[in-house]
Each structure stands twice: as structure tokens, then as C-alpha cells.
Amino acid sequence: MLNLNGITVRLGGRTILDRATAALPPYGRIGLIGRNGAGKSTLMKVMIGSLEADDGSLEMPKGTRIGYIAQEAPAGTATPFETVLAADTERAALMIESEQENLDPDRMAEVHERLIAIDAYTAPARASRILVGLGFDEEMQGQPLDSFSGGWKMRVALASLLFSQPDLLLLDEPSNHLDLEATLWLENFLKNYPAMMVVISHERDLLNNVVDHILHLEGGQVTLYSGGYDSFERQRAERAAQLAAAKAAQDAQRAKLQDYIARNSARASTAKQAQSRAKALAKMQPVQAMVDDPTLSFDFPSPDELKPPLVTLDLASVGYSPGNPVLQRLNLRIDPDDRIALLGRNGNGKTTLARLLAAQLMPMEGSMNASGKMRVGYFTQYQVEELDGDDTPLEHMTHQMKGATPGAVRAQLGRFGFSGAKATTQVGKLSGGERARLALALITREAPHMLILDEPTNHLDVDAREALVQALNEYAGTVVLVSHDRHMLELTADRLVLVDGGTAKEFSGSIDDYTDFILGKGPAKDKLSKADRKEDKKVAAAAREAQAKLKREVNDAEADLAKLEVVLSAIDKAMFDPQSASSEYKDLTMGELSQRRGKIVAAQEAAEARWISASEALEKLG
């Protein structure tokens, strides 16, 4: 349970949260949403305790362990595996204590009992599974943190948080540094998370599949809706319709009162009635209609027509150093009006292929033929980050559209919502979403025949993403898209290309088929013959049986270890303090106790070996 009681936060003279009040249910899965700049991260900082509210209070059960990702990514010589294991501070401390020499037998027993209770001995396997899910193979798990980029370090931070299993899990746009594959894994993981969570996300699918309540932040206040994002949209649409109807009725009543006052104020016989109506009009609280943001705009200029094909790749290889191609044997044809999504894990070469199509890289081998008249608009996050914060959108666009009239420059900016004062606002004062819109406006200034968009939804809220999808569907040119937003891929792409294994090939299924493939559910059934499906069922059944057997072996080994630890603790107690020994060991000599202890230790080692063997085999099965 988490209660927000009139939370008010003012920053820089501006009220960010204004008496925000909500009662979040126990064990709730809360999606915190709102437009960029609405105050979502501010509210989460209040929940974390890193920001003190100017007014109001936050209530939660005493002793609640709160988990969130720190601002700075982990660094140093420790490996991702070591970093994740260390995130469970209780386990780490108990493991160190358990290895101490001359530890009191009673305390030793307590330590081991607690280690068993918190599943300490399965922790390495759990840590590895989380890291694998977030894209770290076995080799990467053993490399030092400082060998990774900032994005991969943030994945380690996320893995550490998930591994620690706090009572209240707080996530602020956790998929920002993830590819589609890792996003799908995270979504699946969060579905089964055993405690309360509050997640800020603009991923429609995550909000639909994971959360059971939506906390909508708007105008400094919050409203709690039951259900996922689609349910929220329906409820909000109904509310908007009710507000619109109420406002229309009030406007009509207001006009009627004003008319009566105007006609009757001067007449003595009706002056009192007119005065009474004037008081009623003054006390009437205006109904605020939900207004759309006029700056939420994407409008891609459509290009002139070109004959197909736009691009053909024939056994092409591409990379960054001679003799070391990232991708090879590329055979691909792209025509006007194609809508292509590039799939595959980060590091497999999606960006390399995008750069080849954008002519930023040339083929090492084979050939690439492109229409000489083709114009390409290539969007990356680097372009957003490299915008000059001191310049305005108008200055940026004027610089890029040399020789164009001021009207043409303004018109291109207006397509993306930069009109009036927004066009002359310093880029450094714009939100992340606004800077992304500006970058899109800049790359489409010449009406490109092909748009190549590499993660265009980062920094965009749900409404902005929906507007972008609509704009892409209205755009008449070719689209090549790299995105972890499954909703966007589903609504935009009609061709899927899988970049994997050093090459790129057409993926014949749908996004749902690819999702099943990533989550280990196999290829789509309608793509298989009856014989294949029968064989797959046999294989799946055998795999399930093998998995169940291994799970039993792991559980049996853990149970044996727990029993042996109790016996060992009792023997140690009898050896160190014979007076307090149990009746079973009270009459035994020190030699007999020592002999029994040796047998128990040997049995422990055997049980531990069984556990390790079964756990490793289970891990390989997935």
C-alpha cells in the first residue's frame, strides 16, 4: 500500500505537483504516465525519498524496502555477474559471515538457516538468468564493467535492481537502454514480479501486459484508473466526452444567464432577479475541457516518385575495418512504399545495416545499387544529443536550409509543432521529446524518399509516439525502422528483416511470431507442416520432462543440503559445548563426533556437486 496525501512540489518557482492525492493498492502494478514534463520523475523522486515535498505526505508500511536505479551507472573492474550478486546485500553479508572461522555454532546455524530461507544458494543461477535476459552472454558476464558502454552499464544496474527483489520496485523508463528482445524479456519478467511496482513507461504493450492500474499525471494532479493502458484510454475518452458535454451545457447556461442579466438589469421589476442571476454566474465554476497539445505534431513531407527499386544489395559485406565484416552475404531489395523493421539484438549489426543503406558506409565486397536521385533522411539519437543547446530551432533549420525563404523555413518547423515562440526557444530549454521532434524536422527538410529511423521513440511520451505512428503511415516514402516499441512496429512495418548471425534475412512471420521466437515459444504454428508440428510437440514434451526432472534434482539437492546443515550444526555444537549437546550426540567421544562430522561434510560436498550439475543443466535448457 502506498498513499499520496496532497503532495505538492515547487521547483524553480513553478508548481510541478499540486496536491496530488491517490491511494495505490497493496501489491499493485502501477503504470505512472503523463506527458513529457508533467512531473512523473519528480513524483518518483518523492517516493524514493530523494526529494522532499513542499507539502503533503507519503504513507507506506514501515520497513518497506524500496528499489530504484541510481542516477550513475555502475563502473569499475567488477564484472556484471559480481555486481548483480552483490546487489543482494543481505546475502552477500551472510555469505561472508558463513565463511568466518571460529564462528559460534548457534550463529552458524542461524546464518545457514537464513541463507536457505532467502534462496542464497540459487542466487548465482538467478543472477545469470537475469543478465542473459538483458542481453549478456556468458562471456560478457565475466568482463569488467569499464569495458562496456553507458547503455550496457545501465542494463547491469537494471539487472541488479531486479535481482535484489525490493518490496516496492520503482522503474523510470526501464526500456530506454534496451533493444526489442531485452524489452520483451523484461515485460515477461515483470509479469511475475512478486511485489508492488510503480513503473514510468511509454511502452503501450508493457503498460497493457504488465500493469493493473494507471496513475495519470496531468496539471500537477493524479488520477488512478484500473486496468492497463487501453482501458485507461477508454475511460479517459469517456471522461473527456462527459466533460465536453458538461462544458457545452454550462456554456449554454452561462449564455442564457448573461442574456437575461443584459435584458433585465435596467428594469426595476426584474432587477433583483437579474442581480440574483449575476451572483449565480459569478459563483459558477468553469468546467475545464481536455485540450489537445497543438505542438504535438509530426508531418513528414512526401517525396516525388522514383521508379523501383530504390536500393539493391547483392552479396554485399559491410564493416568498419578491412577484412573484418560485421555483416556479409547481404541480399536485399527495397522498393518505394516499403515499410521495413530491422529486428535483432543490440550488437548484431542493425545500425551497421542502417548506415549502409544511408550510404554512410560502403560495401567491402559485393555490390550496392541505389537510385541516383534518391534522398535519404537518417535519424539517430546522436543527432538529438549533438544539437547546439544555445541555438534555436529557427537557427538550426535556417542553417540547414541554405538559400530557402524564411517562409519555407518556418513552414518546415511548423510541420513539427515549432511555431511562434517555440521556434525561437533555445534548444537547451526544450524537453527530450521536443529535441527529438526537431531532429526529425531537420532530416526531413528535403522530403526524403527513404526515412531510416534508429530508435526514434526514445524521449517520446505515449501521445507523441501515437502521433509519430500516424505520421509515418501518412508518409508516402519508404521507411526503415529500428525500434524496441512493439506497438510502433506492429502498426508501421509490413516487412521484417532479422539481423543475426552476421547477415540479414527476411523474417516470414509477424511481430507476434517474432515475440514467441524470442521468448522461446518457437516459430508460429501456421508456418510449420503437420509433421513438423508433431515433431515439435514431441521435442517440447521431452524438454518439459527433462526440465521437470532437473528441477526435482535441484530441489532434492537443496533439501539434502538443508538437512545436512542442521546435522552438522548439531555436531559442531556437541564438539564445542558438550554440556548443551542433544541426546543423540551427548555420549559420543570427540573422535566419534569428528568421524561423523567428516561423513556429513562429504555428504554435503556430494549434494552440492549434484546441485551444481543439475542447476547448470537446467540453465542450459533455459
Backbone hydrogen bonds, N-H to C=O, Kabsch-Sander energy under -0.5 kcal/mol:
donor,donor_aa,acceptor,acceptor_aa,energy
2,L,24,L,-1.7
3,N,59,E,-2.5
4,L,22,A,-3.4
5,N,3,N,-0.6
5,N,57,S,-2.7
6,G,4,L,-0.7
7,I,20,A,-2.7
8,T,55,D,-2.4
9,V,17,L,-1.8
11,L,14,R,-2.8
14,R,11,L,-1.6
16,I,9,V,-2.6
16,I,14,R,-0.7
17,L,9,V,-1.6
18,D,220,G,-2.6
19,R,17,L,-0.6
20,A,7,I,-2.7
22,A,4,L,-1.8
24,L,2,L,-3.2
24,L,22,A,-0.6
28,G,25,P,-1.8
30,I,28,G,-0.7
30,I,197,M,-2.9
31,G,213,H,-2.9
32,L,30,I,-0.7
32,L,199,V,-2.2
33,I,31,G,-0.7
33,I,215,L,-2.1
38,A,35,R,-2.2
43,L,39,G,-2.4
44,M,40,K,-2.2
45,K,41,S,-2.1
46,V,42,T,-1.6
47,M,43,L,-1.9
48,I,44,M,-2.5
49,G,45,K,-2.0
50,S,45,K,-1.4
51,L,45,K,-1.2
54,D,8,T,-2.0
55,D,8,T,-1.6
57,S,5,N,-1.9
59,E,3,N,-2.4
64,T,61,P,-1.4
66,I,64,T,-0.7
67,G,168,L,-2.7
70,A,68,Y,-0.5
81,F,141,Q,-1.8
83,T,79,T,-2.5
84,V,80,P,-2.4
85,L,81,F,-2.2
86,A,82,E,-2.1
87,A,83,T,-0.6
87,A,84,V,-1.1
88,D,85,L,-1.1
89,T,87,A,-1.5
92,A,88,D,-2.4
93,A,89,T,-2.3
94,L,90,E,-2.4
95,M,91,R,-2.7
96,I,92,A,-1.8
97,E,93,A,-2.2
98,S,94,L,-2.6
99,E,95,M,-0.9
99,E,96,I,-0.7
100,Q,97,E,-1.5
103,L,100,Q,-0.7
108,M,104,D,-3.0
109,A,105,P,-2.5
110,E,106,D,-2.2
111,V,107,R,-2.8
112,H,108,M,-2.4
113,E,109,A,-2.5
114,R,110,E,-2.3
115,L,111,V,-2.4
116,I,112,H,-2.2
117,A,113,E,-2.1
118,I,114,R,-2.0
119,D,116,I,-1.4
120,A,115,L,-2.9
122,T,119,D,-0.9
123,A,120,A,-0.9
126,R,122,T,-2.1
127,A,123,A,-3.1
128,S,124,P,-2.2
129,R,125,A,-2.3
130,I,126,R,-2.1
131,L,127,A,-2.1
132,V,128,S,-2.6
133,G,129,R,-2.4
134,L,130,I,-1.5
135,G,132,V,-1.9
136,F,131,L,-2.9
137,D,135,G,-0.7
141,Q,137,D,-2.0
142,G,138,E,-0.7
142,G,139,E,-0.9
143,Q,140,M,-1.4
145,L,78,A,-2.4
146,D,76,G,-1.9
147,S,144,P,-1.9
148,F,145,L,-2.2
153,K,149,S,-2.1
154,M,150,G,-2.0
155,R,151,G,-1.2
156,V,152,W,-1.6
157,A,153,K,-2.0
158,L,154,M,-2.2
159,A,155,R,-2.7
160,S,156,V,-2.5
161,L,157,A,-1.9
162,L,158,L,-2.5
163,F,159,A,-2.3
164,S,160,S,-1.7
165,Q,161,L,-0.7
165,Q,162,L,-0.7
167,D,65,R,-0.9
168,L,65,R,-2.2
169,L,196,M,-2.7
170,L,67,G,-2.9
170,L,168,L,-0.6
171,L,169,L,-0.5
171,L,198,V,-2.4
173,E,171,L,-0.7
173,E,200,I,-2.8
176,N,173,E,-1.5
178,L,175,S,-1.7
183,T,179,D,-2.4
184,L,180,L,-2.4
185,W,181,E,-1.9
186,L,182,A,-2.6
187,E,183,T,-2.5
188,N,184,L,-2.0
189,F,185,W,-2.4
190,L,186,L,-2.8
191,K,187,E,-1.5
192,N,188,N,-0.6
192,N,189,F,-1.1
193,Y,190,L,-1.4
196,M,167,D,-1.2
197,M,28,G,-2.2
198,V,169,L,-2.8
199,V,30,I,-2.9
200,I,171,L,-3.5
201,S,32,L,-0.8
201,S,199,V,-0.6
204,R,202,H,-0.9
207,L,203,E,-2.4
208,N,204,R,-1.8
209,N,205,D,-2.7
210,V,206,L,-2.2
211,V,206,L,-0.7
212,D,29,R,-2.4
213,H,29,R,-1.8
214,I,225,Y,-2.8
215,L,31,G,-2.9
216,H,214,I,-0.7
216,H,223,T,-2.9
217,L,33,I,-2.6
217,L,215,L,-0.5
218,E,216,H,-0.6
218,E,221,Q,-2.7
221,Q,218,E,-1.7
223,T,216,H,-2.0
225,Y,214,I,-3.2
225,Y,223,T,-0.5
227,G,212,D,-3.1
232,F,228,G,-2.1
233,E,229,Y,-2.7
234,R,230,D,-2.0
235,Q,231,S,-2.6
236,R,232,F,-3.0
237,A,233,E,-2.4
238,E,234,R,-2.3
239,R,235,Q,-2.3
240,A,236,R,-2.9
241,A,237,A,-2.4
242,Q,238,E,-2.3
243,L,239,R,-2.7
244,A,240,A,-2.7
245,A,241,A,-2.4
246,A,242,Q,-2.7
247,K,243,L,-2.9
248,A,244,A,-2.5
249,A,245,A,-2.4
250,Q,246,A,-2.5
251,D,247,K,-3.0
252,A,248,A,-2.1
253,Q,249,A,-2.3
254,R,250,Q,-3.2
255,A,251,D,-2.4
256,K,252,A,-2.1
257,L,253,Q,-2.5
258,Q,254,R,-2.7
259,D,255,A,-2.3
260,Y,256,K,-2.2
261,I,257,L,-2.7
262,A,258,Q,-2.3
263,R,259,D,-2.0
264,N,260,Y,-1.9
265,S,261,I,-1.8
267,R,264,N,-0.7
270,T,267,R,-0.8
271,A,267,R,-0.9
274,A,270,T,-2.5
275,Q,271,A,-2.6
276,S,272,K,-2.4
277,R,273,Q,-2.2
278,A,274,A,-2.0
279,K,275,Q,-1.9
280,A,276,S,-2.0
281,L,277,R,-2.4
282,A,278,A,-2.1
283,K,279,K,-1.9
284,M,280,A,-0.8
288,Q,286,P,-0.5
289,A,287,V,-0.7
296,L,293,D,-1.6
297,S,295,T,-1.9
310,L,334,I,-2.5
311,V,334,I,-1.8
312,T,369,N,-2.3
313,L,332,L,-3.1
314,D,367,S,-2.6
315,L,313,L,-0.5
316,A,330,L,-2.0
317,S,365,E,-1.9
318,V,327,L,-2.6
320,Y,324,N,-0.6
321,S,324,N,-0.6
324,N,321,S,-2.0
326,V,318,V,-2.1
327,L,318,V,-2.2
328,Q,502,G,-2.5
330,L,316,A,-2.2
331,N,329,R,-0.6
331,N,504,A,-0.5
332,L,313,L,-1.4
334,I,311,V,-2.9
338,D,335,D,-1.8
340,I,479,V,-3.1
341,A,495,R,-2.6
342,L,481,L,-2.6
343,L,341,A,-0.6
343,L,497,V,-3.1
348,N,345,R,-1.9
353,L,349,G,-2.4
354,A,350,K,-2.4
355,R,351,T,-2.6
356,L,352,T,-1.8
357,L,353,L,-2.4
358,A,354,A,-1.7
359,A,356,L,-1.5
360,Q,355,R,-2.6
361,L,355,R,-1.2
364,M,317,S,-3.2
365,E,317,S,-0.8
367,S,314,D,-1.9
369,N,312,T,-2.5
371,S,310,L,-2.1
374,M,371,S,-1.5
377,G,450,M,-2.9
378,Y,376,V,-0.6
379,F,377,G,-0.6
379,F,452,I,-3.2
383,Q,380,T,-0.6
384,V,380,T,-0.9
385,E,381,Q,-2.2
386,E,382,Y,-1.9
387,L,384,V,-0.9
389,G,387,L,-0.5
391,D,388,D,-0.8
394,L,423,A,-2.4
396,H,392,T,-2.5
397,M,393,P,-2.6
398,T,394,L,-2.4
399,H,395,E,-2.1
400,Q,396,H,-1.7
401,M,397,M,-2.6
402,K,400,Q,-0.8
404,A,401,M,-1.9
409,V,405,T,-2.1
410,R,406,P,-2.5
411,A,407,G,-2.2
412,Q,408,A,-2.1
413,L,409,V,-2.0
414,G,410,R,-2.6
415,R,411,A,-1.4
416,F,412,Q,-0.5
416,F,413,L,-1.3
417,G,414,G,-1.7
418,F,413,L,-2.4
419,S,417,G,-1.2
422,K,419,S,-1.5
423,A,420,G,-0.9
424,T,421,A,-1.0
425,T,422,K,-1.1
427,V,391,D,-2.9
428,G,389,G,-2.5
429,K,426,Q,-1.9
430,L,427,V,-1.8
435,R,431,S,-2.2
436,A,432,G,-1.9
437,R,433,G,-2.0
438,L,434,E,-2.1
439,A,435,R,-2.4
440,L,436,A,-2.0
441,A,437,R,-2.2
442,L,438,L,-2.2
443,I,439,A,-2.0
444,T,440,L,-1.1
445,R,442,L,-1.0
447,A,444,T,-1.9
449,H,375,R,-2.0
450,M,375,R,-1.8
451,L,478,T,-3.3
452,I,377,G,-3.2
452,I,450,M,-0.6
453,L,451,L,-0.6
453,L,480,V,-2.7
454,D,379,F,-2.3
454,D,452,I,-0.6
455,E,453,L,-0.8
455,E,482,V,-3.5
458,N,455,E,-0.8
460,L,457,T,-2.4
465,R,461,D,-2.4
466,E,462,V,-2.1
467,A,463,D,-2.0
468,L,464,A,-2.2
469,V,465,R,-2.4
470,Q,466,E,-2.1
471,A,467,A,-2.2
472,L,468,L,-2.6
473,N,469,V,-2.0
474,E,470,Q,-1.3
475,Y,471,A,-1.2
478,T,449,H,-2.9
479,V,338,D,-2.6
480,V,451,L,-3.0
481,L,340,I,-3.2
482,V,453,L,-2.9
486,R,484,H,-1.0
489,L,485,D,-2.0
490,E,486,R,-2.7
491,L,487,H,-1.8
492,T,488,M,-1.5
493,A,489,L,-2.0
494,D,339,R,-2.5
495,R,339,R,-2.1
497,V,341,A,-2.7
498,L,505,K,-3.0
499,V,343,L,-3.1
499,V,497,V,-0.6
500,D,498,L,-0.8
500,D,503,T,-1.8
503,T,500,D,-1.2
505,K,498,L,-2.2
507,F,496,L,-3.0
508,S,506,E,-0.6
514,Y,510,S,-2.2
515,T,511,I,-2.5
516,D,512,D,-2.4
517,F,513,D,-2.3
518,I,514,Y,-2.5
519,L,515,T,-2.3
520,G,517,F,-1.1
521,K,516,D,-3.6
522,G,516,D,-0.6
527,K,524,A,-1.4
528,L,525,K,-1.8
533,R,529,S,-2.7
534,K,530,K,-2.4
535,E,531,A,-2.4
536,D,532,D,-2.9
537,K,533,R,-2.1
538,K,534,K,-1.9
539,V,535,E,-2.7
540,A,536,D,-3.0
541,A,537,K,-2.6
542,A,538,K,-2.6
543,A,539,V,-2.5
544,R,540,A,-2.6
545,E,541,A,-2.5
546,A,542,A,-2.6
547,Q,543,A,-2.7
548,A,544,R,-2.7
549,K,545,E,-2.4
550,L,546,A,-2.3
551,K,547,Q,-2.5
552,R,548,A,-2.2
553,E,549,K,-2.2
554,V,550,L,-2.6
555,N,551,K,-2.8
556,D,552,R,-3.0
557,A,553,E,-2.4
558,E,554,V,-2.4
559,A,555,N,-2.5
560,D,556,D,-2.6
561,L,557,A,-2.5
562,A,558,E,-2.1
563,K,559,A,-2.3
564,L,560,D,-2.9
565,E,561,L,-2.1
566,V,562,A,-1.6
567,V,563,K,-2.1
568,L,564,L,-2.9
569,S,565,E,-2.3
570,A,566,V,-1.9
571,I,567,V,-2.4
572,D,568,L,-2.7
573,K,569,S,-2.0
574,A,570,A,-2.0
575,M,571,I,-2.2
576,F,572,D,-2.3
577,D,573,K,-2.5
580,S,577,D,-1.5
581,A,578,P,-1.3
585,Y,582,S,-1.4
586,K,582,S,-1.2
588,L,585,Y,-1.1
593,L,589,T,-2.5
594,S,590,M,-2.5
595,Q,591,G,-2.3
596,R,592,E,-2.5
597,R,593,L,-2.7
598,G,594,S,-1.9
599,K,595,Q,-1.7
600,I,596,R,-2.1
601,V,597,R,-2.5
602,A,598,G,-2.2
603,A,599,K,-2.2
604,Q,600,I,-2.6
605,E,601,V,-2.4
606,A,602,A,-2.0
607,A,603,A,-2.6
608,E,604,Q,-2.8
609,A,605,E,-2.1
610,R,606,A,-2.2
611,W,607,A,-2.4
612,I,608,E,-2.6
613,S,609,A,-2.5
614,A,610,R,-2.6
615,S,611,W,-2.7
616,E,612,I,-2.6
617,A,613,S,-2.0
618,L,614,A,-2.5
619,E,615,S,-2.4
620,K,616,E,-1.9
621,L,617,A,-1.4
622,G,618,L,-0.6
622,G,619,E,-1.0
